[in-house]
Amino acid sequence: MTVKLAITGKSGSGKTTIAKAFWQIIREMFPEKSILLFDNDLTGELGHSFGLDIRNTIYGIRSGKHEYKTGIPEDMTKQEFIEWAMEDILVSIDENTDIIVSWFVGSKDCRCPITKQINDAVCKLINRYDIVIFDCEFDLKYLNQLIDIEVDSTIIVGKPSEESAHLAKRIEEFSAKYAAGSQLGVVINKVDNDNLASVYELLKKYDLEILGVIPFDNNLKSNSIFKDSQTVQNAIKEFYFRLNLPQFKQ
């Protein structure tokens, strides 16, 4: 059964750094598990963090603008073609990890057959992996426009400020109907440890479920492209046990 983790939040909150850190932790804990990194953010930063400039996207399949790596097989149905095209745009990170980029997504209001065909093809692809990590746009709505799927755990990434807490509450409200019955909570990123008490008071004020806190990492200033942070990984390991994700058994 595929376990699905979604990382949401405002651009610049540290979503991609956190998504990559989760991948690094899960790969370390469960080296045998297959992982799909799903870049649903319009900036495409998740691919960039691996030094990749991924131009072939799910949007390219939908729009007919994708340039295929191989010749298109003959005598396929439209559904078979879309499923084949999904395979063509997958990029391998390592032996057990692939990445795919959605870029623009179509509206659910569109009743054209390709909307359902892409939904079905993406579902089929996702179900091949043990774990899928979604680097999302602002909230879960954008992901839901692409695919109807239940997410096991959704993390809203925020910063330690009144404005960010207010925004996290809005994201929670926008995402709630798409995360019905699953875990939905907030991780506060870039926190000064001296101000932890005030951060918790702020989140309590907005009635936000706190999943964890991640301290500010100065080293990210010099490693901003590849989004690698041992500080972020260590902080996630401290609250990982709270999440609806595979747990390491001693």
Salt bridges, closest charged atoms under 4 A:
GLU28 OE2 - LYS237 NZ 3.45
ASP41 OD2 - LYS15 NZ 2.94
GLU45 OE1 - LYS227 NZ 3.31
ASP53 OD2 - ARG55 NH2 2.73
GLU83 OE1 - LYS124 NZ 3.04
GLU87 OE2 - ARG128 NH1 2.06
ASP88 OD2 - HIS66 NE2 2.93
ASP94 OD2 - ARG27 NH1 3.27
ASP120 OD2 - LYS116 NZ 2.65
ASP148 OD1 - LYS108 NZ 2.77
GLU162 OE2 - LYS205 NZ 2.75
GLU172 OE1 - LYS169 NZ 2.82
ASP228 OD1 - LYS20 NZ 3.14
